Amino acid sequence: MKSVAVIPARLASTRLPRKVLREIAGRPMLAHVYEAARACSSLDDVIVATDAEEVANLCRENHWHYRMTSPLHRSGTDRVHEVSQSVVADVFVNIQGDEPLARREHIDTLLALMEDDKVQVGTLKTPCSPEDRGNPNAVKVVTALDGRALYFSRATIPFDRDGSGQPRYYKHLGFYAYRKTALDAFVAWPESQLERSERLEQLRFLDNAVDIYVTETPFDTVGVDTEEDLRRVEEIIWRGSS
C-alpha cells in the first residue's frame, strides 16, 4: 500500500494568522509536524501543500518536499486533493499543519485502519479530557460499534441527560486518510449544511453517505487555533524535553 502524507499549510488562518510559521519551543510549528510525519517509516513521501511563498521558502531551506497549490481552496481536504492529481498513491494522509504534537504513532495507527479495503476515509479519536469536553475548539466524535463515525461536533456529545456520569467522551484528532475516489467525490460535492454550521469539513462525507471509520489512539494532541493553544503546546513540549 503506497501511502503519501500531505500537510496543508496556509498562512491566512482567521483565528491565528500565519500560525504554521509561528515558533513553538524555538522552531516553526510546521517543522514539528513535518518531522513527526517523516519519522513514520510506513509513508512513502511527505509533502507540504501550500499557497504561500514564505512556507515554500521554509521548505526549501529544510529540504522538505512541497507543492504549490491554489489560494482558492476552502479546506485542507481540497488542498490534499490537488496534490493527489499529480501524485500517485493508494492512500493519502492529511496531517493538518496546526498539529505540532503529531507523532509517528498517530500515522501508524491510521494506516493500519486503511489496510481494510472497505475503508474509504479514516480518522482518529482519543479519550476526551474533562477540560476539553466543553471546549468548542476540541471536536468531539460519536461512533457506532463497528467504528463508523455517527457525528462530529464542537458541542459536548453524547449529552448526559440524567447526569449519570457514564458517557464516554472522545475527542477527534486532525488526522485523516483517504482513498483517491473519496477525495474526488469530496471536491465534487457542494459545501453541506452541517459542514457550514459546525465549520467541520468531514461532515460533508457524512452528509453524502460516505462512512468515516474512526480508530482510537492513546496519544492526545492540541490543535493550535488560538494564542492560548500555542502557549499550551509550547509548555507541553518544554515539559517533555526536560
C-alpha positions in Angstrom: 0.0 0.0 0.0 1.7 3.2 -1.2 0.9 6.0 1.3 1.7 9.7 1.0 1.2 12.3 3.7 0.1 15.8 2.7 0.4 18.6 5.2 -1.9 21.5 4.2 -0.1 24.7 5.3 -1.8 28.1 4.6 -1.0 31.4 6.2 -4.4 33.0 6.0 -5.9 31.4 9.2 -8.7 33.6 10.5 -8.2 32.9 14.3 -4.4 32.8 14.4 -2.8 34.3 11.2 0.5 32.8 10.0 0.2 30.1 12.6 2.2 27.4 10.7 5.2 29.7 10.8 4.8 30.7 14.4 7.6 29.4 16.7 7.0 26.8 19.3 9.9 25.9 21.5 12.3 27.7 19.1 11.1 26.1 15.9 8.3 26.8 13.4 5.1 24.9 14.1 5.4 23.3 10.6 8.8 21.8 11.5 7.2 19.9 14.4 4.5 18.5 12.1 6.8 17.6 9.2 9.4 15.8 11.2 6.8 13.8 13.0 5.5 12.6 9.7 8.9 11.9 8.3 9.6 9.6 11.3 6.9 7.2 10.1 8.6 4.6 8.0 5.3 3.4 6.5 4.9 6.6 4.5 6.5 6.7 1.0 6.6 10.5 1.0 5.6 13.6 3.0 4.6 16.7 1.0 3.7 20.2 2.3 0.8 21.7 0.3 0.9 25.5 0.5 -0.2 28.6 -1.4 2.4 30.9 0.4 5.9 31.6 -0.8 7.1 32.1 2.8 6.1 28.5 3.5 7.7 27.3 0.3 10.9 29.1 1.3 10.9 27.3 4.7 10.5 24.0 2.9 13.4 24.7 0.5 15.7 25.8 3.4 15.0 22.5 5.2 14.9 20.3 2.0 11.3 19.3 2.6 9.1 18.2 -0.3 6.4 20.7 -1.1 3.8 21.6 -3.7 2.4 25.0 -4.5 -1.4 24.8 -4.5 -4.3 27.1 -5.3 -5.0 30.0 -3.0 -8.7 29.5 -3.6 -9.1 26.2 -1.6 -11.6 26.4 1.3 -10.3 23.4 3.2 -7.3 21.2 3.8 -9.0 18.3 2.0 -9.3 20.4 -1.2 -5.5 21.1 -1.0 -4.8 17.4 -0.5 -7.0 16.6 -3.5 -5.0 18.9 -5.7 -1.8 17.1 -4.7 -3.5 13.8 -5.4 -4.0 14.9 -9.0 -0.3 14.7 -9.7 1.0 12.2 -7.1 0.1 8.5 -7.3 -0.7 6.7 -4.1 -3.2 4.2 -2.7 -3.8 6.3 0.4 -3.4 10.0 1.1 -2.9 11.0 4.7 -3.9 14.5 5.7 -1.9 15.8 8.6 -3.0 19.2 9.5 -0.3 21.8 9.7 -1.6 23.0 13.1 -1.0 19.7 14.9 2.5 20.2 16.3 2.1 17.4 18.8 1.7 14.9 15.9 3.6 11.6 16.5 4.6 8.7 14.3 2.2 6.5 16.2 -0.8 8.5 15.0 0.1 7.8 11.4 0.9 4.1 12.0 -2.5 3.7 13.7 -4.3 5.4 10.9 -2.5 3.4 8.1 -3.4 0.2 9.9 -7.0 1.1 9.6 -6.6 1.7 5.9 -5.4 -1.8 5.3 -9.1 -2.7 5.1 -10.1 -2.1 1.5 -13.7 -1.1 2.5 -12.5 1.9 4.4 -12.6 5.0 2.1 -12.0 7.6 4.8 -10.3 7.0 8.2 -9.5 9.3 11.1 -8.5 9.2 14.8 -10.1 9.7 18.2 -8.7 9.7 21.8 -10.4 9.8 25.2 -11.5 13.4 25.8 -10.1 15.1 28.9 -12.6 16.8 31.2 -11.2 20.2 30.3 -11.8 19.6 26.6 -15.4 18.3 26.9 -16.9 21.8 26.8 -14.2 23.4 24.6 -15.6 24.1 21.1 -12.1 24.0 19.6 -11.9 20.4 20.7 -14.1 18.5 18.3 -16.0 15.5 19.8 -16.9 12.4 17.9 -19.5 9.6 18.5 -19.0 6.3 16.7 -21.0 3.1 16.1 -20.0 -0.2 17.5 -18.2 -1.1 14.2 -16.1 2.1 14.3 -18.1 4.2 11.8 -18.5 7.9 12.8 -22.1 8.8 13.6 -21.4 12.5 14.1 -18.6 15.1 14.8 -19.5 18.2 16.8 -18.0 21.1 18.6 -20.7 20.6 21.2 -20.4 18.1 24.0 -21.7 14.8 22.7 -23.2 12.5 23.8 -25.4 14.6 26.1 -25.7 13.1 29.6 -29.4 13.8 30.1 -29.7 12.1 33.5 -26.3 13.3 34.9 -25.2 9.7 35.3 -21.5 10.4 34.6 -21.5 7.3 32.5 -21.0 8.5 28.9 -17.5 8.1 27.4 -16.4 11.2 25.5 -14.0 11.1 22.6 -12.0 13.9 21.1 -11.4 13.9 17.3 -7.8 14.4 16.2 -6.9 16.2 13.0 -5.5 13.3 11.0 -7.3 11.8 8.0 -6.6 9.1 5.4 -8.5 8.9 2.1 -8.7 6.8 -1.0 -8.4 8.8 -4.2 -12.0 8.1 -5.1 -13.2 9.6 -1.8 -11.1 12.8 -2.4 -12.5 13.1 -5.9 -16.1 12.8 -4.6 -15.5 15.3 -1.8 -14.4 18.2 -4.1 -17.3 17.5 -6.5 -20.0 18.0 -3.7 -21.0 21.5 -2.6 -20.4 22.5 1.0 -23.0 20.8 3.1 -25.3 22.5 5.6 -23.9 20.6 8.6 -20.4 21.4 7.5 -21.2 25.1 7.2 -22.9 25.1 10.7 -20.1 23.4 12.6 -17.2 24.5 10.3 -16.1 20.9 10.1 -15.3 19.7 6.6 -15.5 16.0 7.5 -19.3 16.4 7.8 -19.5 16.7 4.1 -18.7 13.0 3.8 -21.3 12.0 6.3 -23.9 14.2 4.6 -23.2 12.4 1.4 -23.4 8.9 3.0 -19.7 8.1 2.9 -18.6 6.3 6.0 -15.7 7.6 8.0 -14.1 4.9 10.1 -12.5 6.0 13.4 -9.7 4.2 15.3 -8.5 5.0 18.8 -5.1 6.3 19.9 -3.9 6.9 23.4 -1.9 9.9 22.3 -3.8 13.2 22.6 -2.8 16.3 20.7 -3.7 20.0 20.9 -4.7 21.5 17.6 -3.5 25.1 17.5 -6.2 27.7 16.8 -5.5 30.4 19.3 -2.6 32.1 21.2 -3.7 30.1 24.2 -3.4 26.9 22.3 0.1 28.0 21.2 1.2 28.6 24.7 -0.3 25.3 25.9 1.6 23.3 23.2 4.8 25.0 24.0 4.5 24.2 27.6 3.8 20.5 26.8 6.9 20.4 24.5 9.2 22.0 27.0 7.9 19.8 29.8 8.5 16.7 27.6 12.1 17.7 26.8 13.1 18.4 30.4 
